[in-house]
């Protein structure tokens, strides 16, 4: 009886873990934040299905104060980490709430010339992809929430510098 109970427990745990891995419909999630005429963080973050992430930090990602001399400094570097499971789940929930495939490909008006542009690039497990360019980062309220999540994610992980 003990062995039977142990076997059922193992099967249950394996089925739970395999369900967790298969729930995400995204194969690659990429967010890129572009420059503005100020101290907007400039970076690109790529997250894979297994939660591994690469952060390519250019400028204004880790400094607290704005300095025009920041652009004279070399780029901040390339960093790697494994996104915390709770943060990854939250990101997937936010993306699922966007209904990404039905969003516009472009948002924003170029009438104002000093706003940053963000790029959200999603590759789905079915082979399709969606690219969203958002000048001013105000495409929709839900998109703005996703952008803020990526901005905060830079500071909530243990990044290891690789370059």
C-alpha positions, -999 to +999 in steps of 0.1 A: +000+000+000+029+024+008+044+017-026+012+023-044+006+056-026+042+066-033+037+058-070+006+079-072+023+108-055+052+107-081+028+105-110+008+134-096+039+156-091+052+148-126+019+156-142+018+190-123+053+199-135+046+190-171+014+211-171+034+241-158+059+238-186+032+235-213+009+263-203+029+291-219+021+297-256+052+319-261+086+306-272+104+339-270+095+372-254+115+403-262+111+438-250+132+467-262+132+503-248+146+530-270+162+564-263+145+597-257+159+632-253+166+626-216+175+597-193+151+570-205+166+535-200+179+520-232+179+482-231+167+450-247+155+420-227+149+386-242+132+358-222+130+322-233+104+295-224+128+281-197+129+315-180+165+322-191+169+359-199+194+382-215+195+419-207+215+440-231+218+473-212+229+504-231+225+535-208+204+547-178+195+513-165+214+512-132+223+549-126+200+569-103+208+604-116+207+618-151+240+630-167+245+641-203+279+624-200+262+590-197+263+587-235+300+592-235+304+561-213+305+526-228+273+506-228+265+491-194+268+455-206+252+422-213+237+403-184+221+369-179+197+354-154+169+330-148+137+349-142+121+341-109+092+317-114+067+341-097+078+370-120+076+348-151+041+337-142+031+373-137+046+382-171+027+354-188-005+365-171+000+401-183+007+389-219-023+366-219-044+396-209-033+416-239-048+394-266-016+402-284-024+388-319-053+413-322-033+444-312-021+470-337+015+467-350+022+504-344+011+529-318+019+565-312+022+598-331+055+611-341+043+648-337+063+650-305+100+642-311+114+634-277+095+603-266+110+568-263+099+540-285+093+505-271+092+473-291+074+441-279+083+411-300+066+378-293+073+345-309+046+319-303+051+282-300+029+277-331+056+294-352+038+327-356+050+360-342+038+395-333+058+427-333+045+459-317+062+493-320+049+519-296+062+554-299+056+571-265+048+538-247+011+546-245-004+522-270-030+508-246-033+508-208-025+471-207+006+475-229+018+503-206+015+479-177+036+453-195+063+479-203+064+490-166+067+453-156+098+449-179+113+482-165+108+468-129+120+433-138+155+447-145+158+455-108+141+424-093+164+398-107+200+387-099+217+396-132+252+382-139+274+403-162+287+383-192+301+411-214 
